[in-house]
Each structure stands twice: as C-alpha cells, then as structure tokens.
C-alpha cells in the first residue's frame, strides 16, 4: 500500500484493522515537484518591448522644459541688469553697451565699393562744410568727391599724382580751404575746385601725419619724422609754435603715430597709439592733461580709430565698435554702441556725426539725443 502524506491512520483492506502511521513512513517530496507532484516551473514573463516613440517624446519634452527654464533665467537676468541702478553704477556705462543695442538714429548713408561717381575705393577721410556739403577722399587714388547734404553726388576732383597718393588726413576750414596730408607733406587746396594753393612746412622737412583746422583759421598738424612733434600755424601760414616730442616728452615713452583734433577754443587733443592715451594741450601749446589708457574698464581704450570734438568741447572716440565720450577735461562720461565702426569722423552742426564705415559708405548719425543727456 502507498501511504499518502497527511494520513494519520491506515486501514487494512483485508482484515479491517487500523494502525497509526508514523511520520517516518511518509514519502519524501521529490525534487522539482509540488505537493501534488506537479513539476515546479518558472512563471512566464512576457518579452519587454521598448516604446521608442514614447521615449523620444519624453526626451523631447524634457529638453524643451530645460530650454524654457534657461530662457526664463536669462530673461530674469536681463531684466535685473536693465532695471537695477546699482548694476548700472557698477558697470559705469549705459545698458546699450551691454545688450549690443543701439538707439542712434541713422539719418543718411550712401556710397559703397566702386569706381563710379558716388562710390569709393578705400575711403578714409571725410569733411563737412558749414553748408552741409560732404567731402570724401579715397586714400590711395587721391580722388575727392563732393556730395550735398542729402548725399547726392555733385562733383569731384583728383590730386594729380602719377603714383598712389596715400591721403593720410584732411581738414576743412570755414573759408573753404581743404588742408590735406599726402606724400608726407601738408598741402592746401580750394575745396570746391581742387586747385592747389600752397603748402606748409616743418623746419626739419617732410613727415606730416595729421592735420586739423581751428575755428579761428589756425592750423594744427602732427609730425612724426624721428620724433612726435605738434606744430601750429597761424591763418597766414606762419608758425605760431612747435612742440618737439609733444607726447613722448610728457610720457617718457616713444611715440611715432599721433592723431590730433581741436575744440572750439583751440585746445589740442593728441592721441598717441604707442602710449594709448590722449594728451591735452592749451591753444598756446602748454600741456594740460593726460587721460584714457589701454584696458577693458569704462573709459579705457581697445583700439581707437578716430576721434573728434563736439560744440561743447567733449571728445568722442570711435573705439572698436564703441563710442567713448569724455568731457573737455578728460573725465569719462559714457560709452555706447553707435551701430557702426568708423575709420574717420567729423562732428557737424546739431550733433550730426559724419563717418566712414568699414563697408566703404558714408553715414550720418544723429547724436543730439545722446549729447543732451551727457
């Protein structure tokens, strides 16, 4: 007889006698079987199928969420910068210089690369007369074109030279004389016709670098041959004074590349690129002040290309895309983005700035809104 697990008593089928079944007589459970003798098996696991489309959508939503969060943070930062007076004071400059935005109105732009009338080949000098006529000189060809106040071409004349001219500087007097530095000499022409009227000289010969005309008709020039001189002529062409080593004599450092401009009183501002500073001299040649320097703080220079004064005697410096403004004593006032980088520039009446751009165009900017708030 087979003894089943769980049976305590066993009855004999022949004699009907009953006996107690000891636990040692129970059959042992075979390995791999259940109590009902069903083999144990591993539960069925369905294969895992990845929903790649759902994963892609989930990742996309995550990325979009991260981008939105970043934009919110950046927007909050810009809002903070544009509305915090403490930040403005810390940066010492207008917020337009931070954001790269310019609110300077462009009144006029004309020209562009070319050989025809109204187009330019490497223009680098611009002047404006009291009537609003604009004079533009091509650096190497020596062609001077004339435009009216609306930028319309009205005429031209050429410097009669067989080779490249390399016009280094040009300044216009109120009585219609155009002073020009080319071939390292200083000449003056009739502005309207180009007629050569004469030349001015340095006692040591050639070597002129820059020229400006004062409101009283006197002429100031920079001279660079072996030293950095500034020389001033009276309207009749006689020498008023000669400052030998004008910049290097003050700084103690050599200087052979000097740009100059003057204000309404005849004060002279000389920028020495070797020294990276502006040096101010009185109308009679006395050294007054040195300001500006190379650096990355407000009021310091990166790479100045040109500068001029306004009717208030303030100095405007085009510096690697920025416009930096100082008062007449050299105190830093402001930095802003005019929207263009200029090779040469001149301030006309009503704070109208005329300049030559890197696109070989002439542009007129209205700085009156900025000037009244300085």
C-alpha positions, 0 to 999 in steps of 0.5 A: 500500500502507498501511504499518502502524506497527511494520513494519520491512520491506515486501514487494512483492506483485508482484515479491517484493522487500523494502525497509526502511521508514523511520520517516518513512513511518509514519502519524501517530496521529490525534487522539482515537484509540488505537493501534488507532484506537479513539476515546479516551473518558472512563471512566464514573463512576457518579452519587454518591448521598448516604446521608442516613440514614447521615449523620444517624446519624453526626451523631447519634452524634457529638453524643451522644459530645460530650454524654457527654464534657461530662457526664463533665467536669462530673461530674469537676468536681463531684466535685473541688469536693465532695471537695477541702478546699482548694476548700472553704477557698477558697470559705469556705462549705459545698458546699450553697451551691454545688450549690443543695442543701439538707439542712434538714429541713422539719418543718411548713408550712401556710397559703397565699393566702386569706381563710379561717381558716388562710390569709393575705393578705400575711403578714409577721410571725410569733411563737412562744410558749414553748408552741409556739403560732404567731402570724401577722399579715397586714400590711395587714388587721391580722388575727392568727391563732393556730395550735398547734404542729402548725399547726392553726388555733385562733383569731384576732383583728383590730386594729380599724382602719377603714383598712389597718393596715400591721403593720410588726413584732411581738414576743412576750414570755414573759408573753404580751404581743404588742408590735406596730408599726402606724400608726407607733406601738408598741402592746401587746396580750394575745396570746391575746385581742387586747385592747389594753393600752397603748402606748409612746412616743418623746419626739419622737412617732410613727415606730416601725419595729421592735420586739423583746422581751428575755428579761428583759421589756425592750423594744427598738424602732427609730425612724426619724422624721428620724433612726435612733434605738434606744430601750429600755424597761424591763418597766414601760414606762419608758425605760431609754435612747435612742440618737439616730442609733444607726447613722448616728452610728457610720457617718457615713452616713444611715440611715432603715430599721433592723431590730433583734433581741436575744440572750439577754443583751440585746445589740442587733443593728441592721441598717441597709439604707442602710449594709448592715451590722449594728451591735452594741450592749451591753444598756446601749446602748454600741456594740460592733461593726460587721460584714457589708457589701454584696458577693458574698464569704462573709459579705457581704450581697445583700439581707437580709430578716430576721434573728434570734438563736439560744440561743447568741447567733449571728445568722442572716440570711435573705439572698436565698435564703441563710442567713448565720450569724455568731457573737455577735461578728460573725465569719462562720461559714457560709452555706447554702441553707435551701430557702426565702426568708423575709420574717420569722423567729423562732428557737424552742426546739431550733433550730426556725426559724419563717418566712414564705415568699414563697408566703404559708405558714408553715414550720418548719425544723429547724436543730439539725443545722446549729447543732451543727456551727457 
